Amino acid sequence: MMLVVGLSHRTAPVEVRERLAAGADALPVLLARLASRRELGEVMFLSTCNRVEVFALPRPGAEGVEPALLAIREELARHGGAPSADALTAYQYDKRGDEAVRHLFRVAASLDSMVLGEPQILGQVKDAYEAAVAAGALHGTLGRCVSRAFSVAKRVRSETALGVGSVSISSVAVDLAWRVFGGLSDHAVLLVGAGEMAEAAARSLGDGARALRICNRSFDRAAALASTLHAAAVPWDTLATELVQADVVVASTASPTFVVTHEMVKRAMKARKGRTLLFVDIAVPRNVEPSVHGIDNVYVFNVDDLEQEVARGMQARHAERASAEQIVEEEVAQFATWTRGLQVQPTVVAMRTKTRAILLSELDRSLGGRLKHLEADRAALTQMVESAVNKLLHAPTTRLKARAADGEDARDLALAVRYLFDLQEIGGDADPDARGDAPAESADDERVSH
């Protein structure tokens, strides 16, 4: 039974989440400790700014899931420096079985994200998967479940519009620039001020722009930010001149009065010979005088305009939620059918193996005795035995698998088969990698950058 223990932006404040986060240095150590717990068979640790979660499978033969849940809580508490596992109980949740599978699929598909439909989470899940595989902590049924989550996310992206629409100020700014200019490879971006929101917008806009320049009252602050954005810092008193060179201006200063005035832009447009100029004003109070929007070939969008765009984007995504959730439910049902089949697969394999061995042994004995004259036909007789095994065991095999797929308790029936065929020595699950194909997707499929 799959398990998940974690906390997220829905249950824990950032100061708690950051204590439990694991960077590149700490992750291998934490994975090693989790994997070494005798209660756990497989494990994966997912750490993002909004969630810290451990996905696990109890070790085969373990009695119940509670010891496994406690082991995870203890290791999380140890990692976060908490005095005991109980210290984090108020912030944690745990899910098991189909609920845990559903949770993983929803996380990968960005249905549980703070920003619905954001693409970064899938890349983060893939990173967690690769780290767990590298640590030897993920290798069987849980590994297949995580791989399946990638397919679920891909289906949601391709079959719904969950990721369509801009839902952040920075993404809206990029969309506006593309609407006006059709691309930025031949255009320059000017950042006026150096606030966090402007920085985020500048990172998105500057990524594809011909040039990015930063103009701030504190030149040192502009220079420091420019060094992180591969941009150029310019003095504050050159702002009017910079408006002549820039095509997109992102304004975000704390000035109580307008920084960019009507007359300033009018003079700049004369020098620009009418070339289009776009202002993205995300300051409150506004940095750009409203009348600037009335100048020919000048477009001004303030924070209210941007938030309206964000709201429209979120409405469009929420309209797709039901379709995405339906895909998740279909995939959970398919995976549940496969995992239920694992209950009877060892019995099926043992039953067929023993029956085949008995018949082949009888064939060997007969060919060494009264039927010695048929030795030349051994290959044909062996094929006949194989065919007989398949036909004889077809009905019990299909009925066992059907019973499991229907969600009924197939364990009792499997135990009865083991008793009737004297297969008591067969116990536990077979090697997960030998059970047949589970729905799976490569971790390298459609890699999402983040």
N, C-alpha and C positions, 0 to 999 in steps of 0.2 A: 504494500500500500504506500503510495507516494505521500510525502509530508512536506509542508512548508511552514517555517516559523520566521516571522519577520515583523518589521515595523515600517511605516511609510509616512508621507506627509499628511495622511489622513488620521494617523494615530499618535504621532510623536513630533514634538517641536524640533527645530533644526539643531539645537544644542545637544539633544539626545542622539539624533541621527548621525551627527558628525563624529561623536565619540565611538560609534560602531562601524564607521566607514573603514575600508581597507584599501590602501594604495598599493602600488606595484610591489613595494618592498614587503609589506605586511601580509599580502594575500597568500603567497606560497606557505608561509608559516601557519596561517589560520587554516588553510585547506589541509595541510598535513595533520594538524591537531584533530580536525573534524574527521578526517579519513581514518585516523588511528583509533577512534572510539569503537569499541567492540559492538556497541549498539547499532552502528551505522554501516550499511553496505555500500551505498553510493552517496555522493554529496556534491552540491554546487553552491557557491557563494556569490550572490549578486549585490553589488554596492554601487548606488548612484547618489546624486544629491538629494533625491526624493524618497529613496527606499534602501533598506538593508534587509536581505532575505536569504535564508538557507533552505534550499530544496534538497530533500534527502529520501533515501529508501532504507528502511530498517534492514539490518543484516538478516539473511535467510536463517530461519529457525528461531528467531527472536520471539519471545512471548509478548504479543501485543505491541502497540506503538508508543505507549507512555514512556518506557525507558529511552527510546530514541528521541522523543520530544524533549525529555529532561536533559539528555546529553547535548542537544543543540543549544538549549537555553543556557546550560552551564558554560559552554564554549563561547557563546556570545557575551555572556556576563564577564568572563575572564578577559576576552578581547577588549571589551569596553571599560575595563577597570571597575566594574560594579562589584560590590561586596558579596553578592549572591545572585543566583538565577532569579530569585523572587523580586529583586530590585528593579527589574525591567518589565515585570508582568503587566503593569498598568498600560504600557505602551505597545505590547506585543499582541500578535494574533497568530493562530495556527489553523491550518486547514489540512484535511486528509482525504485520501482517495480521489474520487472524481472532482471534489471541490478544489483540491490542490492542483489537479491537472487543469481545471478550468481557470484557476487563478494564473497559472503560468502562461496559458494561451492568451489570456486577456492582457497580461503584462506585456508580452512580446508584441501583441497587436496594437499596443498603446491605447487600450480601452480603460486602463487603470491609471493613466498618467495625469499629472496636474494639467497639462495642456493636451486635450484629446487629439489623438492622431499624430502627435509629434514623432518624427522618425528616429531620433537618437537612441531611444530605449532598445530598439532591436539590435543595434550595433553593440550596446552595452551587454545585452544578454549573450550575444555571440562571443564577446570577450570573456564573459564569465564561463561560458561553455568551454572555450579553448583553454582557459587557465585550469579548469577542473580536469580536463582530459590530460593536459600536460603533467598534472600532479598525480595522475593515476587514480583519481577519485571518482571518475565517471566512465563507465564502460559497458553497462548493460541496459536494463529497462528504463532507468531514469535518463540515461544518455539518449535513448531512442525518443523518449518523451520530449526532451529539450529540442532535439532535432525536428520533431514534429511541430513544435511551436514555431519554428522558422517558416514552415510551410503554411501554417495558419496565418501568420503575419503577412506572408506573400499573397495569400488568397484575399485577405481583407484589403490590402492595398490595390490589388488588381480588379476585384469584383465590386468594390464600393468606392465612394468618393470621400472616405473618412479623412484622408490627408489633404484634400483640396481646400483651398481658401487660406488666406493669411490670418494668423491668430496671434501675432506679436507685433509690437511697434516696429521693430527692425525689419521683419518680413514685409509689412505693409509698405515701409519706405522703399524697399527694393522693388516691390510690385509697381508702386507709383512711378519710380524712375524708369522702369521698363515700359510702362504705358506711354510715358512722355517721349522717351528717346529710343525705345526699341532695343536697348542694350547700352552698356556703359564703356565698352572697350575703347571708344574714341572720345570719352568725356571725363572731366575732372570733378572730383568731389571735395568740398570745403567743409570742414567741421569747425563751427563757431562755438567756443566753449568746450569743456571737456568732462561733461557729466556722464554718469553711467549709462543712461538711456541713449545719449548721443553716441557714446563710444560703441554700444552694441549695434546701433544703426550704421555707424561708420565702418565697423568691421564687415558687416554684410554688404554695404554699398561699395566699399573700397576694394573688396575682393576681386571684382571684375572691372574696376575703373582704370582709366589710363593713368590717373594720378590722384593722390590723396594728400591734402594739406590741412594743417590744424592751426587755427588762430585763437589764442586765448589770452586773457589779461595777464596771466602769469606765464611768461615765456618758458620758464623752467618746467612747469606742468605740461605745457604743450610739447616740449622737447621730450619729456619722459614718456608721454603717451605715444608720440610719433615713433619712438624707438621700438615700441611693441607692435606697431601697426605697419611698419615699413613705409612711413609717411614722412612728410617734411613739415617742420614747425615754422610758422611765420609770425612776425611781431603784430601786436594788437593794432598798432596805428596804420597798418597796411590793409585793414579790412576792406576799405572802399576799393582799393586796387585789386584785391583778391576777387572781388565780385565780378570784375571784368573777365578774369581767367576761368572761374568756376562755372560748372553747368548745373550741379546739384549742391545746395547749401543746407547742411543740417545744423540747426541753431538750438543750443541748449545751455544758456548761461543763466546765472541767478540775478541778472540785472532787473531792477524794478521798473525800468523804462525801456523803450524800444531801442534795440541795438542797431537794427537795420531799418532805416527810415525810407519814406517814399522818395524823397529827393535823392538820397544816396543811390537807390536802385535805378531811378530815372536817368541819372548821369551814367551809371554803369551800362545800362541798356543802349545808350547812345554810342558808347565806346564799343560795345559788343556788336553794333550794327544789326540789332534786332534778334540775335541768336537767343533761342529759348533758355530761360533760367527757371529752375525749380527750387522752391524753398520748402523744407520739411522742418516746421517749427514745433519742437516738442517741449518748449519751456513754458512754465507757468510762474509768473505772468509771461505773456507772449513776448518774444524777442523781435518779431517782424511786424512792422506797422501794418494793420489790416488793409489799408488802401493800396498797398503794394500789389495786391491781387488784381487790381484794376488796370495795371500797366500792361500794354500789349506784349504777348509772348512771355509773360511771367505768371507762374502758378505758385500759390501759397497754400499749404495744408498745415493746419494746426493740430494740437493734440486731440481736440474733439473730433476733427475729421478722421484722424487715424483710428481713434477708438471706435468710431462707427464702422470703419472697415473691419476692425478686429471682431466686432460684434456680428457683422454679417458672415465673416468667415466661421465663427463659432456656431452660428445658427445652421450654416450649411453642413458642418461636421456633425452636429447633434442630430440632424435629420438622417444621417447615415448610420447612426449608432445601432438602430434596431437590426439593420441588415448585417452589420459586423458581428453583433451578438449572436445572430442566428448561425453564422458561419462557425463561430466558436462552439456553439452547442452541437452542431453536426460533427465537428472534429472531436469533441470530447466523447460523444457517443461512439464514434469509430474507434478511438483509442481504447475506450472502456471495453469494447467487444474484443479487441486484440488482447488486452491484459487478462480478461476473464478466460480467454482461451489458454493462457499460460497455466491455469490451474490444472488442466487436464493433459497438457502436452507431454509432461514426463511419463504419465501413465500410458498414453497412446504409444509413445516411443518404446517403452518397456514391453508393452503387450505385443507389438509387432516384432520387436527384436527377439523375444523369447519364442514366439510362435515360429518365426523363420528358422531360428537355431534348432528347434526340435525337429522340424520337417527336414531340414538339410542333414541333420544327424541321422535321421531314419533313412534318408536317401543314400548316404555314405555306407551305412550298415548293409542295406539291401544290395548295393552295387558290389560290396565286398563278399557277398554270399550268394544267395540263390539267383540274383539278377546280374551276376558277374558278366554275363554275355551282353549286357546293355551298357557296358562301360563306355563304348564309343559314342553313346548317345547322352553322356553325362550333361553336356551343355544344354541340350534340349530339355532334359528332365529337370535340370536346375531352373531353367526358365519357367517350366510348368509349376514348380514349387513356388516361385516368386509370384506367379499369377494367382495361384491358389491362396497364398497369404493375403494378397490384395483383395481378392473377392470375399474371402472368409471374414476379414476384419473391416471391410468397408462400412457395413452397417453400424457396428459398435463405435467405430471411429467417428463417423459423421454424426451419430446421435450424441456422443459425448461432447463434440465441439458445438453442436447446435444447442445443447442444454446450457453450455457455458455462455454462448453468444446471446441467448435469450435472457441472460441475467439471473437465471435460476441457480440455486446452490448445486454446482456440479461436483463439489468436493466429495460429498457423500457417495455419489454415483462412482466417482473415480476410485474411492476407497473400496467400494464393492467389487469393482473390476480387479483391483490389485489382490483382493482376497480370493476371488474366484479363479484367477490365473496364477495365484501364488507369487505375486509380485511385491510382497511386503518389504523386500529389500529396497525398493525404489522409494525415495523420500525427497521432499523438497523440489525446487524448480530445477529444470535442466539449465544448461548454459544458455543465457539469454541470446547470445549471438548464434545459437544453433536452432532457434525456435521457428525460423521462418521470418520473412520480412515484416517488420512493423512499418507503418507509415513513417517515412523518414525523409529528411531534407539535409543536404550538406550544409555545414556551418559556413562554407564559403559562398553559398548562394546569395546573390544580390547583396553583396556587402554594403552596409550603410555606414557612411563616414560620420564621425561624431567627434 
